[in-house]
């Protein structure tokens, strides 16, 4: 009997979604399984593109073509097929998806990578023409088209996406009023100095920032946005309103199919759901974290890519555990490159409600010393220091220490030798860290092999 007779039957891999988790899963599957089929299902006609890049598309720094890292030939290399439409039901017993087109797609392994949706603004007038969120490319296109027709806009929200909306519109010559509910910008992650730096730079961009304010009503005229009324009664005229008030995992399909869910779809370290042969990854997946001993949502690009890759390997029969890495997010706040590493939150558990795009539920208050050094207003460094390790850091402006800090935090490098120096009053912590990192590398370089 020929050895080929023992080859397993060709597996049908079906992926709901076309984002980074979905693409990473397909790449992993194909790296292991040359024979199996790969099918994508999604309603977004644009397929895979860089959602973080939408911020730079809004400002005009990227053109639309640069948002697409994947080309038709890349799909061909995956030997994958794309089905346009919406999945209406997962029939677990039959291993079939029902589509809004009437089609039925069978699978052996299913990945749910449906991502998350922007939480809708729920105030009177929210359905008027001229009110926008930023969920996908079509939102950005419509927003930019409207920006050409108006002189002023209101943006409401308190996280990264709201800031990107405000800066994108300002870059297009629109007068922006930025409405922030809290007493300062992003208080669950940034400290008072960092929030102040951001606010001052926004004002320098001619963005009017209104703290401790909230939109009570969107005012209209002839079905179009005409302005907003704030909770304090103040009215602000505007021809456009944009909002970013949080995200929610798109887990409805999984819930209706009877899969175990909390806020997202519960998965184990192999990205498996409560149903055999059904996996989840990306924003929709609530992944078990053995260090925290609980399931955690993460809405960052890198974890979505890593989760998709792990799901793909496991779908193809190559067991691989997803181990959550130290949170690492490089973003831009008011034009200032900012790296956020590990545990840096300044708030409590209540801050986990309604996290902003780019945020992570692993950031929360830790009862350890907080030390900070600020030089020029565009250079700022803050560390969260434990007994033996640095637990988190924020680097604003000069990024020379970003990579070393990521390694120090990720690898839990013992910093007891410099802890007292770091905690000393007026310590030059950037210089101390730079010397420590150089010495650490030197010791690693010349340590003899055991």
N, C-alpha and C positions, 0 to 999 in steps of 0.2 A: 504493500500500500504506500502510495506516495505521501511524503511528509506534508504536502500541501493540503491533503485531505483533513488534517487536524487543525487547519486555520479556523479561528472563530468566525462566526457569521459577521457580515458587514454591519456595523452599528450605525444607527440613524441618530445623529446629534442635532437637536433642535434648540435654537437660542432665541428667546424673546428679548428684543432690544438690539440696538446698534451702537451703543456707547463704548467707552474704553473697556469696561468689564467684559462686554460681549466679544469685542474684537480680540482682546487678550486671551479669552477662553478659546476662541476659534484657532488662534495661532498655536496655543498649547496642544489642543486636540490634534491638529495637523502634524505637529512635531512628533507625535507618538503614534497616531493612527493614520496611515497613508490611504487606507481603503474605505474608511467610513465616510458617510455623507455629512455635510454641514449645511444647515439651512438657517437663515436669519429671518425673523418676523418682526416687522416694525411699521409704524404709521408715519414716521418721519421720512419724507421723501429725500432728504439730504444724506441719510445714512450716518456714517461716522465722521464727526468733525470735533474740533477742540472747543468745548464749552468754556474753559477758562479763557480762551482767546477772544471770546465775545467782548470782553472789557476793552481790549485793544482795537477791536473792530469798531466799537462805539466811538472811541477817540480819534479814529482815522489812522492809527499807527500800523494796523494790519489791513490789507484788503481782503475781500471775501475769499479769494482763492487760497490765501495762506492759512485759512482755518482748516483746510482739509489735508491731513497728513496721509490719508489713504486714497489711492487712485484705483480706477477700474482694473488695472493690471495686478494690483495687490489682491483684490478679491479673486481674480483668476488664479493667482498662485495658491490661494487657500482652497480653490475648487469649491467655492461656496455659492449657494443660491440665495437670492433675496426675495422675500414675499411681502409685498406692500399690503398693509391692512392692519386691523385691530383684532386681537384675540378676545373673543367673547366668553370662552369657557375652556377650562382644562378638565378633560375627562380622564381622571387618574386611572380607573380600572381598565379602560380601553387603551390608554397611552395615546390619546388623540387630542389635538387642539381644534376647537371650532373657531372659525373666523367670521368677521362681519360680512365678508364677501360670499359666504356660504361654503367656502372651502374647508376641508378637514385634513389636517396634517398629522401623520403618525410619527412617533418617536420611540427610541429606545432609551435615550438619555435626554433630559430636558434641563435647560438653564433659564432661570428667570432673572433677567438683568434689566428690569424696567425702570430703574433709577428712581428719581424723586420729582415732585412737582412743587412749584411755588404755591405757598398758601395764599388763598385769595383774600383780597382786601374786602372786608365786610362792613361797609358804611354806606349810607344813602348816596346815590349818585355814582357808585362804583361801576355801573354798567354803561355809563356815558361813553360816547366816542372820544378817544383821546386819553383813556386810562390804560396803562401798560404795566406788565410784569416782564421779567427777563428769564424765560424758561428755555428758549431755543432760538435758532437763527431767525425764524420768521418773526418772532417778537422784536429782535434787534432791527430787522429790516423795517418793520412798521414804525418802530420808535424813531428811527433816523428819518424816515419819510415825513413824519409829523414834525420833527424838530426843524425841518426846513421851512415850515409854515407858521411857526409860532415865535414869539419873542421871549416868553417866560415860561417856566415850568416849576412844578413842585415835586420833590422826591421825598418819600418817607420810608423809614427803616433804619436799623441801627448796626448792620453788619457790613461785610465786605461788598456784597452785591449792591446794596443801596449806595455805598460810596462810589462804586464803579458807574452806576447810573448817573449820579450827580456829576462826576468828572467827565463822563462821556458827553453829556448834554452841554456842559460848560465849554468843552473843547470845540463844540459845534456852534458856539456863539450864542447859546441860549442863557438867559439870566435864570439861575437856579436858586430856589429856596429849599434848603435841606432840613426836613423836619425829623427831629430825633426825640423819642419819648423820654429817654434817660437824661440824667443831669450832665452826662458827657458821652463821648463816642465809644462804643463797644466796651463797656465797663467789665464784662465778664471775662475779657482776655487782656485788655490793656490797663496799665496803671494810669494814675492821674497825669503824670508827665507825658506819657505816650499819647494819651487822648488829647492833651493840650497841643502837642506838636502837630497832630493831624488837623485839629480845628484851625490852628493858625495858618497852616499851609492851604487849607480849603479857602479861608478868607482871602488869602493872597491870590487865589485863582478866581476871585470875585464871586464865590459861592456864599450865599447868606445862610448861616447855620442857626437854627432855632432849637435850643435844648429845652427839655421838659415841656415838650409840645406834642400834640397828637392831632391827626385829622379826624374831625367829627363828621364832616359832610363834604362831598364833592359837589360844587355848584355848577349848574349847567345853563345853557341857552341854546334853544333849538336842537336839543339832543347832543350838543357838543360841550366839552369841558370849558368852563369859564373861570374857574378858580376853586379855592377850598375855604372852608370855615373850620378853624381850629377849636379845640375843646375850651379854650379860654375866650372864645367869641370872636377872635380876630379873623378877618377875611383877607386872603391873599389872591390877587388875580393871577390866572395862569391859563395857558392854552393847552397844557399837557400835564398829566400826573403820572408818575412812575413810582412803583413800590416794590420793596423786597423785605418782607416781614417774616421770612422763615420758609422752610421746606418740609414736605411730608413724603415718606416713602410711598411709591406706587405699589401697594401690597394687596389691592382689592382682589385681583385674580387669585392670588394664593389663599386669601381668606375664604373666598367662595368655593375654592377647591378643597377646603378642609385642612390646609397645611397649618402647622403650628405657627402662630404669629403673636408678636406683642406690638410695638410700633412698626417694626419691620418683620421680615420673614426670618424666623429662627433657624440658624444653621450651626452645624458643628465645625470642628477645625478643618474638616475636609470639604466644607461648603455644602454639605448635604442637608436637605430639609428633613422634616419628619416623614416624608414619603420616599421610599427607595427609588433611585434613579431620577429624582428631581433635585436640582441644585439651585442655589441663588448666590448672586455676587453683586457688589457695587452698593450704591446708595440704598437699595431696597433690602439688603441683607443685614440682619442683626447677628453678628458673629460672636461665637463664644470666645472669650478672652481668658485663658487659664490663669494669667497673673491676677486679673481682677475677679476671677471666678464668677463671671456673669456675662450676659450677652450685650454687645455694644454696637451702636450705629456709628458709621463714619462716613462723612460726605466729602472726603478729599480725593483728588485725582489719583495719587499714587496708590493708596490702599485699594481703590476700585480696580486698578490695573493688576495689582498683586493678587487680589481675591479672584479675579477672572482667570488669571493664569493657573492658580491652584485648582479652581473648579474644573478647568479644561483638562488638566492632567488626571484628575480623579474620574472625570467622565470617560476618559479614554482608557481607564484601567491602570493608570500609573499612580498608586497611592502617594499623596503628598499633603502634608498638613500646612495650613496657612497660619503663620505665626505673626501676630500683629506687631509691627515695628514701632519704634518711638515716633510719635507724630512729628512730621516735618513738613512745613508749608511755607513756600516762598510766595509772597504776594506783593502788591504795591498799594500803599496807603497814602493818598494825597500826593502821588508822584514819588513817594519815598519807598525804595525797596526795603521790605521787611521780612525777616525770617523768624518763624515761630517754631520752636523745638520743644517737645516734651510737655511737661506740666507747667503751665504759666498762668492759669486762670486766677482771677482775683475775687471770684464770687463763690457761692455755696451751691448745694445740690439743686436749688430752685432754678439755677441758670441752665439746666439741661432742657428746659422746656423751650421749644421753638428755636432750635439752633440755626444759625445763619449759614448760607452756603459757604464752604471753605472752613467752617468751624469743625470741632470734633468733641465728642462727649468725654474724651479722656482728659480734657482740660478742666480742672476744678481747683478749688483752694486746697493747699497743702500746708499744714502748720510747721513750716520751716522758715528760715531766715530769707528775706527778700533783700537783695542788694542791687543797687543800680548805679550806673555811671553815665552821665550825659555830658558831651563836649559841646560842639556846635549844635544848633537846633536840628540838624539833619543827621547827627550821629548819636545813637543812644543804645545802651546795652543794659539788659536786666537779666539776672540769674535767680533761679530758685535753688537754694543750697540746702542739702540734707546733711546728715551726720558725716557721711563718707563720700557722697556722690553729688554731682550737680544734677538736679531733676528736671530742669527746664530752663529755657533762655529765649529772650526776644532780642534780635539784633536789627536796629533801624539805621538805615544809611549805609555806612561803610560795612562791607560784608566779608572782610578778611577773616574774621573769626567764625563765620557761619559753619564752614566744613569741619574745622577742629572741634567746635562745640557739639556738632551733630555726632561725631565719633566719640567724644568724651561722654555724652549722655547715653548714646546707644550702647556703648560697650561697658558702661558703668565703671569708668576709670576712677580709681581711688584718688580723691583730692585732699585727703587729710593733711598732707604735707603743706598745702597752701591755704587750707581753710581759714586759719587765723588771719592770714594776710588779706584774704578776700573780704573778711568781715570787719577788718580794721576801719575806723573812721576815715573818710576821704581816700580810701584805697583806690589806686589806679588799676582797676580790675582787668581792663583790657591788656595792659602791659604784663600783669601777673599771669594771666592766662596764656598770653603769647609765649612767655618764657617757659611756662610749665609744659606747653605743647611741644616746644622745640626740644626741651630736655627729655620728655617722654619718648619722642621719636628717636632721639639720639640713643637712649638706652635700649630701645627695641632693636635698633640697627646693629648694635654691638653686643647684644646678649648672645652668648654661645648656645648652639643647639644642644639639647639634652640627649 
